[in-house]
């Protein structure tokens, strides 16, 4: 049987530290150690290990916060939550009607969005999976959709600034609590002219609106905890 002071105890301490860091936007080393009931030297050693693995990150002031690997794993977990289950039929319908790849995204820490689900397009040339990837909100269609700044038709359509030769069409999933997430169609620009871009936009907006109408009762919008941008 493992000793209480052996590897099992080390894992317990590391998990306790991780839990404390994730309850706040960020924590100083001394505050994290105090909350976890650990000596500062022990907390620093464990946090450095977690930082090396990407489970926590440290900003310029030395404070610790949830790291990119933890956020990514959280996205995979959230992707199995109710919003994705509700969105999947709509995403499949969009894929069937357009042949393009369709994503579900939610807002993430650090002024970014994270993709938590997708339906892959049927064309030989298509956008490949970005599930678990984060992208900046600023300057992108998905960012405008998640901020609620969609056009009158309920969608944002533009030639993507993050990937050359890609067209992005995004629509917010609205509910009584605000914007729960957004649908994002991505396809090669050579295949999506202006007329088709706006036709696809209406399809994506209609499906996003239908998902939003289902967000009632116990269903909650998915939103990762905000923290200070690095």
N, C-alpha and C positions, 0 to 999 in steps of 0.2 A: 504493500500500500504506500502511496506517495506521502511524503511528509508534508505537514501543513506549511513548512517553511521552504519546501523544495519548489520544483517547477510549477506545481498547481498553485501555490501561493503567489508566485511571480505573475502567472496569467491572471489570477484574480485581481491583483493590484493594477496591472496594466489595463484591464477592462474597466475597473473602477475609475481610473484616471481618464480613460477615453469617454466614459459616460459623463463625467463632470465637465470635460471640455466641450462636449456636444450640447450641454444644457444652456450654454451662453454663447453670445457672439464670439467672444474670445476671453481667455483667462491668462493672467500672469502665472509664472512658475510658482510663486509662493502661494497664490490663491488656489491653484490646482492642487498643490501638495496639501494645503490645509483642509480643503474639502474632502480629499481622499484619505486623510489621516496618515500621511506618509512624511518621512523626512524629506527635505528639499533635495538632498543629493540623490535619494532613491527615485523621487519623482522625475528629476532631470534625466537620469539614466533611462528610465522607462519611456519618457516622452521622446527622447532622442531616437530610441528604437522604433517607436511608432511613427516618428517623422521620417525616418529612413525608408519605411515601408509605405509612406504616403497616406497613412491613416490620420495623421494630424499635420498641420502646417504651422509655420512660425512666421509672423510678419516682421516688418522692419523695427518695431518697438520691442520685439522679443516675446510677444504674447502668442499663445497657442490657440488654434481653432481647428474645426473639422477639416481634414485634408482631402485632396482630390480623389484618392482611392476610396475613401469612405463614402464620399458623395456619389461616386460612380456606382458602388455596390448598393447604396440606398436607392439609386435610380432603377436598378434592375429589380429591386424588391418592390418599389412603388409601381413598377411597370406591370406587376401582377395584381394590382389593386383595382378597385371598382371602376375608375375612370378609363383605364385601358380596356377592361372587359366591355364597357359600354361603347367605347370608340371603335373596337375592332370591326364590327359589322359595317359601320360607316366607312372605315378605311378600306375594307375589301370592296365595297361598292364603288368608291372613287377609283381604286386600282382597276377594276373591271371596265369602268367607263372611259378611263384615260390611258391605261397601260403604263402609267408612271408610278414611281415609288412615293408612298405617302407615310409621313411620320406623325407621331404624337409627341408634343414637347410641353414641358412645364418650366416655370421660372426657377432658377437655381441661384445660389449665393454668388456674390461678386459681380452683380449686374450681368448675368449670363442666363442662357436657356440650356436645358438638357433634354436630349431625346430619350424617351422611355419606351417607345414601341414603334413598329413599322409594318407595313405591308409592301413587299418588294414588287416593283413593276414587272411587266411581262415582256417588254421589248428586249431584244438581244443586247442593246446598249442601254443601260439603266443605272440609276443612282444606287450605290451599294450601302449596306447597313451602317448607320451612324448611331445605333442604339448605345446609350451610355456616354456619348460624346457631348461635351459642352461647347457652346458657341456664344460669342458676345451678343448682347441685346442690341447694342448701338449699331445703326447702319444696316440692319438686316430685316428682311420681311418678317421673320419669325419674332424678332424683338418688337416690332411695331404691333404685331398681332397680340402678343402677350401683354403689351402695355395698354391694349384696348384702342389703339389709334388706327383702326381699320377704316377703309373708305366707306362711302355711303352704301355701296353694294355689299359690305360686310366682309371684305377680304383685302389683302395687300398683295399686289403682283409686281414683281420687278426682276430685272436681270441681276442675278445674285452677285454681291460684292466679295463674298468669301471664296467662291469657286468660279473661275472664269468659264464662260460658255455654259453656265447652268442658270435656268430660270426657276425662281422660287415663288410659290403662291401659298399664302398663309391666311388662316381665318381663326379668330378667337372663339373659344368655347365659353360662352357667357352663361352665367346663372345668377341667382339672387345675391350671391356672395361676391360677385365680381367676375374675373376671368379665371376659370379653373385650369385652362391649358389652351393649346392651339394645334390645329391640324396644319401640316406643311407638306405640300406637294413639291417635289424636286425632279426636274428632268432636263435633258440637254436643250439648249436654246435653239439649235438648228431644227428641232422637231416641234417647237412651240412658238409659232408666230404670234403677233399681237392679238389676232382674232381668236385663236385657240387659247391663248393665255387667259383672256377674259371669260371665255366659255368655261374653262376649267375653274376659274375663280368663283363663278356662280355655283358650280357643282360643290366645290370645297366649302363655300360659305353656307350652303343649304344643309350639308351634312353636319357642319359644326353647330349650326343652330338646332338641329334635331337632337344632337347629343346634349346640348345645354338644357333642352326641355326635359331630359330624363334626370337631371341632377336635382332631385328633390328627396325629401324624407331623410334616410340615414346616409345617403351618398354625400361625400365630402369632396371638395376640390383638392387636388394634389398640389402641394407647394412646399418646397424644401425650405428649411429655416434660413432666414436671412442672416448674414454676418457682414462685418466690415470688409470692403473690397481690399485685396492685397495691393 
